[in-house]
Amino acid sequence: MITDRLYHRDSFVRAFTASVTDIREASRADGVSIWQIALDRTAFYPTSGGQPHDTGNLRATSRNGSVLEIPVETVDEDESGQLWHFTRKPLQAGTAVEGEIDWPRRLDHIQQHSGQHLLSAVFARELNAPTVSFHLGESASTIDLATQPIAHHSLQRIERIANELIAEDRPVAMRTVEPAEAQQLLAAGALRKLPERQGPIRLIEIADLDLNACGGTHVRSTGQIGGLLIRSVERVSRGFRVEFVCGLRAVHAARQDFELLGRAAGVLSTKADEIPAAVERLLAEVKTSAKEKHRMREELATYHATRLVVEEMIEDNLRLVCRMFADRDREYVKTLASRVTASVPRTIALLASTESSPANIVLARSGDLEMHCGEIMREALSNLGFRGGGSPDLAQGDLPPDEVVNFLAMMSRDLRYYFAETKASD
């Protein structure tokens, strides 16, 4: 028995009576079953057409007067067109129930879905931008438009027109037509597309604006949408995605934005309308500070390199500067290695930063030494199961902090041995 869908005739039905026509166990895990209940009539909307399902309760009264409350968690439609209400409590076929949907959730979905119809119609009429998909999310909704980039002033105009149409409180009507009539409407250009389904087709019409095939829940007039706010636009594979909110969501979003602006103004010690200028000043100051920090880092690394070179004497025709720093970041250690090997000949810098995990190892050489730092680093770390590499002049790799001391000792030994053998062969 196919369920009578009350929401198709009136999206504002909140409560109803019905009888259980079928029940089956959908799944069972850890001793808990999920049941699917079919009713002869329902106001619960199933997930369909980009709109999420309703939630609510079924209520059954036993012969002794006790009342069983059964939360409806999900509503789905199977391939045969039967609606199933998913619950955690079973009911016997033939049981009389009272159903009540979660009205705030339904009203929200009504406002968002009707707002989508209106917004899509305005985009199509004003910018020749057809909607190719729609998604109604928990906090915002989106439509994907097959169009070229949309200018900011065009978005503002679309939003203004949409809200003017909402303020006009135009009637929104529903009617059901046979497939032949629907095909005639499509051929005449009154309909943009038809659903892939058999039987009568439900049409939603916004007076003098839009006629669309749709099985969702909708307002009775555009004024019930309550307002529309475009939040963002981003490029997607098929064109551009427009995020929007309607009705009470728009009020909530505006309130959040206002509070965020107030907090930002307080932090910046300025007025809300002066925030952009204040942020621009801060960014300029940050940019100047970053340049000054970079200059000071370069100078410090140069002085530091000079000190390290003086501390290490050439031994067997090689100066090997090997150090570990717990209070220097990897960028500074890299700069320091470059400065060390650029200041004097016959020099290798083997430095480590253990300020964060993983630790960073840097190997650099002066230009007069014949060795490939990248190949040496890659081989040494791969032997330990880690990765590293770089150019002939400088290489890097990461290690767990507790392995740094042994790695530096091993590399120092191998490098001295390599250059000692090279000198002997010369």
C-alpha positions in Angstrom: 0.0 0.0 0.0 1.5 3.3 -1.1 1.4 6.0 1.6 -0.8 9.0 1.2 1.5 12.0 1.3 -0.3 14.8 3.2 2.6 17.3 2.7 1.9 17.2 -1.0 -1.5 18.8 -0.4 -0.5 21.1 2.5 3.1 21.7 3.6 1.7 23.2 6.9 0.2 20.0 8.3 1.9 19.5 11.6 -0.1 16.6 13.1 -2.1 13.7 11.7 -3.6 10.3 12.5 -2.6 7.1 10.6 -2.4 3.3 10.8 0.7 1.2 10.6 0.6 -0.9 7.3 4.0 -2.6 7.5 7.1 -2.9 9.7 10.5 -4.5 9.1 13.8 -4.5 10.9 16.3 -2.3 8.9 19.4 -3.1 10.9 20.7 -4.5 14.2 23.9 -3.7 16.0 25.0 -4.3 19.6 21.5 -5.6 20.5 19.8 -2.4 19.2 17.4 -2.6 16.2 16.4 0.1 13.8 12.9 -0.4 12.5 11.2 0.8 9.4 7.5 1.6 9.8 5.1 2.3 6.9 1.9 4.2 7.4 -1.2 4.6 5.3 -0.9 8.4 5.5 1.9 10.7 6.7 3.0 14.3 6.9 6.7 13.3 7.3 8.8 14.4 4.3 11.5 11.9 3.1 15.0 12.9 2.0 14.5 13.9 -1.6 15.4 16.6 -4.2 18.1 18.2 -2.2 15.8 18.7 0.9 16.4 16.7 4.1 13.9 14.5 5.8 11.5 15.6 8.6 11.9 14.3 12.2 9.3 14.1 14.9 7.3 11.6 16.9 4.7 8.8 16.5 2.4 8.2 19.4 0.5 5.0 20.0 -2.0 4.4 22.8 -2.5 0.8 24.2 -5.8 -0.6 25.4 -5.0 0.1 29.0 -4.4 3.7 28.2 -0.6 3.8 28.3 1.1 6.0 25.7 4.2 4.9 23.7 6.2 7.8 22.2 8.3 6.8 19.2 10.8 9.3 17.8 11.1 9.3 14.0 14.8 9.7 13.2 14.8 9.4 9.4 12.3 9.1 6.6 13.2 7.5 3.3 11.5 6.5 0.1 12.3 3.1 -1.5 12.5 2.3 -5.2 8.8 1.3 -5.2 7.7 4.6 -3.9 7.0 3.4 -0.3 7.8 5.8 2.5 9.6 4.3 5.6 9.8 6.0 9.0 13.0 4.9 10.9 12.6 4.4 14.6 14.2 2.4 17.5 10.8 1.0 18.7 8.6 -1.4 16.7 4.8 -1.2 16.2 2.5 -3.9 15.0 0.7 -3.6 11.7 -2.7 -2.2 12.2 -1.8 0.0 15.2 -3.4 3.4 15.2 -0.9 6.2 15.7 -0.8 10.0 16.0 2.1 11.7 14.1 3.6 15.0 14.9 6.5 16.5 12.9 9.2 18.8 14.3 7.6 22.0 13.1 10.6 24.4 13.5 12.7 22.0 11.4 9.9 21.8 8.8 9.3 25.6 8.7 13.1 26.1 8.2 13.1 23.6 5.3 10.0 25.3 3.8 11.7 28.7 3.8 15.0 27.5 2.4 13.4 25.4 -0.4 10.9 28.0 -1.4 13.7 30.6 -1.3 15.8 28.4 -3.6 12.9 28.3 -6.2 12.7 32.1 -6.1 16.4 32.7 -6.2 17.0 30.3 -9.0 14.1 31.9 -11.0 15.7 35.4 -10.5 19.1 34.2 -11.6 17.6 32.5 -14.7 15.6 35.6 -15.6 18.1 38.3 -14.9 21.4 36.6 -15.8 20.4 33.6 -17.9 22.1 31.5 -15.3 20.2 28.1 -14.9 20.4 26.2 -11.6 21.9 22.7 -12.1 21.8 21.5 -8.5 20.5 22.4 -5.1 21.5 21.4 -1.5 19.8 22.3 1.7 22.3 22.1 4.5 22.0 22.3 8.3 23.2 25.9 8.4 23.2 27.2 4.8 21.9 26.2 1.4 23.6 26.3 -2.0 22.7 26.3 -5.7 25.1 25.6 -8.5 24.7 27.8 -11.5 25.9 27.1 -15.0 27.3 30.5 -15.7 30.3 32.7 -16.1 31.8 34.7 -13.2 29.2 36.9 -11.5 30.1 40.5 -10.7 29.6 41.7 -7.2 27.1 44.4 -8.2 25.1 41.7 -10.1 24.8 39.6 -6.9 23.6 42.6 -5.0 21.0 43.3 -7.7 19.8 39.6 -7.6 19.5 39.7 -3.8 17.6 43.0 -3.9 15.2 41.7 -6.6 14.6 38.5 -4.6 13.7 40.4 -1.5 11.4 42.7 -3.4 9.6 39.6 -4.7 9.4 38.3 -1.1 7.9 41.6 0.1 5.3 41.5 -2.7 3.9 38.3 -1.0 3.2 36.7 -4.3 1.0 33.5 -4.1 2.7 30.2 -4.3 0.4 27.5 -5.7 0.6 23.7 -6.2 -1.1 21.7 -8.8 -0.7 18.2 -10.3 -0.7 17.5 -14.0 -0.6 14.5 -16.3 2.7 13.8 -18.1 1.3 14.9 -21.5 0.4 18.4 -20.1 3.8 18.6 -18.5 5.4 17.9 -21.8 3.4 20.6 -23.4 4.5 23.1 -20.8 8.1 22.0 -21.3 7.8 22.5 -25.1 6.3 25.9 -24.6 9.2 27.0 -22.4 7.0 27.4 -19.3 8.9 24.5 -17.6 12.7 24.3 -17.7 12.9 20.5 -17.0 10.9 17.5 -15.9 11.7 14.8 -13.4 12.6 11.3 -14.5 9.5 9.6 -13.1 6.2 8.0 -14.2 2.7 9.2 -13.5 1.3 12.6 -12.5 3.7 15.5 -11.9 3.5 18.0 -9.1 4.1 21.6 -10.1 5.0 24.5 -7.8 4.2 28.0 -9.2 5.3 31.4 -7.9 2.9 33.8 -9.5 4.2 35.5 -12.6 7.7 34.3 -11.9 8.4 30.6 -11.9 6.8 27.2 -12.7 8.8 24.2 -11.5 8.3 20.4 -11.1 9.0 19.7 -7.4 7.8 17.3 -4.7 9.2 19.3 -1.8 7.5 21.4 0.9 6.8 25.1 0.2 5.3 28.3 1.5 1.8 29.5 0.5 3.1 32.9 -0.5 6.6 34.4 -1.0 6.2 36.6 2.1 6.5 33.5 4.3 10.1 33.0 3.0 10.8 35.9 5.3 13.9 37.4 3.6 16.9 36.1 1.6 20.6 36.7 2.1 23.4 35.7 -0.3 26.4 34.6 1.8 29.1 33.7 -0.7 30.0 32.6 -4.2 32.7 30.1 -5.2 33.8 28.5 -8.5 32.9 24.8 -8.9 33.4 22.3 -11.7 30.0 23.2 -13.4 30.1 26.9 -12.9 29.6 28.8 -9.6 28.1 27.8 -6.3 26.0 30.4 -4.5 25.4 30.0 -0.7 22.3 31.6 0.7 20.1 31.6 3.8 16.4 32.5 4.1 13.9 33.4 6.8 14.9 32.7 10.4 18.3 31.5 9.2 18.9 34.9 7.6 18.0 36.6 10.9 20.4 34.2 12.8 23.2 34.8 10.3 22.8 38.6 10.5 22.8 38.4 14.3 26.0 36.3 14.2 27.7 38.7 11.8 26.7 41.7 13.9 28.1 40.2 17.1 31.3 39.2 15.3 31.7 42.8 14.0 31.1 44.1 17.5 33.7 41.8 19.0 36.2 42.7 16.2 35.5 46.4 16.8 36.2 45.9 20.5 39.5 44.2 19.9 40.6 46.8 17.5 39.2 49.7 19.6 37.3 51.2 16.7 33.8 51.5 15.3 32.3 48.7 13.3 32.4 50.7 10.1 36.0 51.5 10.6 37.1 47.9 10.9 38.4 47.6 7.3 40.7 50.6 7.6 41.9 49.4 11.0 42.7 45.9 9.5 44.6 47.5 6.6 46.7 49.5 9.1 47.4 46.3 11.1 48.4 44.4 7.9 50.8 47.2 6.9 52.3 47.1 10.3 52.7 43.3 10.2 54.3 43.5 6.8 56.8 46.1 8.1 57.5 44.0 11.2 58.0 40.9 9.1 60.6 42.7 6.9 62.4 44.0 10.0 62.3 40.5 11.6 63.8 39.0 8.5 66.5 41.6 8.4 67.4 41.0 12.0 67.4 37.3 11.5 69.8 37.6 8.6 72.1 39.8 10.6 72.0 37.5 13.6 72.7 34.5 11.4 75.7 36.2 9.9 77.2 37.1 13.3 76.4 33.6 14.7 78.0 32.0 11.7 81.2 34.0 12.2 81.3 32.8 15.8 80.8 29.1 14.9 83.5 29.3 12.2 86.0 30.7 14.7 85.1 27.9 17.2 85.9 25.1 14.8 89.3 24.6 13.3 90.1 22.8 10.1 91.1 19.2 10.8 92.3 16.9 8.0 91.5 19.6 5.4 87.9 20.0 6.6 86.0 22.3 9.0 82.9 20.5 10.3 80.5 22.7 12.2 78.0 20.4 14.0 75.5 21.9 16.4 72.1 21.2 17.8 69.7 24.1 18.8 66.7 23.7 21.1 65.7 27.4 20.9 66.0 28.1 17.2 63.4 27.3 14.5 64.1 25.4 11.3 64.2 28.5 9.1 66.9 30.2 11.3 69.0 27.0 11.3 68.7 26.7 7.5 69.8 30.4 7.2 72.7 29.8 9.6 74.0 26.7 7.7 74.0 28.8 4.5 75.9 31.6 6.2 78.5 29.2 7.8 79.4 27.6 4.5 79.4 30.8 2.5 81.9 32.6 4.8 84.9 30.2 4.6 86.2 27.4 2.4 86.5 23.7 3.1 83.5 23.8 5.5 80.4 21.6 6.2 77.6 22.7 8.4 75.6 19.9 10.0 72.9 21.6 12.2 69.7 20.5 13.9 66.7 22.4 15.3 64.8 20.5 18.0 62.5 23.4 18.9 59.5 21.4 17.5 58.8 17.9 16.6 59.9 16.4 14.3 63.4 17.9 14.6 64.9 19.4 11.5 68.4 18.4 10.2 70.3 20.7 7.8 73.4 19.7 5.8 75.3 22.4 3.8 78.7 22.7 2.2 81.0 25.4 0.9 81.3 25.7 -2.8 84.8 24.2 -3.0 83.8 20.8 -1.7 82.9 18.0 -4.0 79.9 16.3 -2.4 76.1 16.2 -3.0 74.3 17.2 0.2 70.9 16.0 -1.1 72.1 12.5 -2.0 74.0 12.1 1.3 71.0 13.3 3.4 68.6 11.1 1.5 70.7 8.0 1.9 71.4 8.6 5.6 67.8 9.1 6.5 66.4 6.3 4.3 68.6 3.9 6.2 66.7 4.9 9.3 63.3 4.8 7.6 62.9 8.5 7.2 62.9 10.9 4.3 65.1 13.8 3.3 67.0 15.4 0.4 67.9 18.6 -1.4 70.4 20.2 -3.7 74.2 19.7 -3.9 74.7 22.7 -1.7 72.0 22.2 1.0 69.7 19.5 2.1 67.1 18.9 4.9 65.3 16.1 6.6 63.2 15.4 9.7 63.8 13.1 12.6 62.2 12.3 15.9 63.9 14.5 18.6 65.3 11.5 20.5 67.3 10.3 17.5 69.0 13.6 16.7 72.1 13.2 18.9 73.0 9.7 17.5 72.3 10.9 13.9 74.6 13.9 14.2 77.3 11.7 15.7 77.0 9.2 12.9 76.9 11.8 10.1 80.0 13.6 11.6 81.9 10.4 11.7 81.0 9.4 8.2 81.7 12.9 6.8 85.2 13.1 8.4 85.9 9.5 7.2 84.8 10.4 3.6 87.1 13.5 3.4 90.0 11.7 5.1 89.8 9.0 2.5 89.5 11.6 -0.3 92.6 13.4 1.0 94.5 10.1 1.2 93.6 9.2 -2.4 94.8 12.6 -3.5 
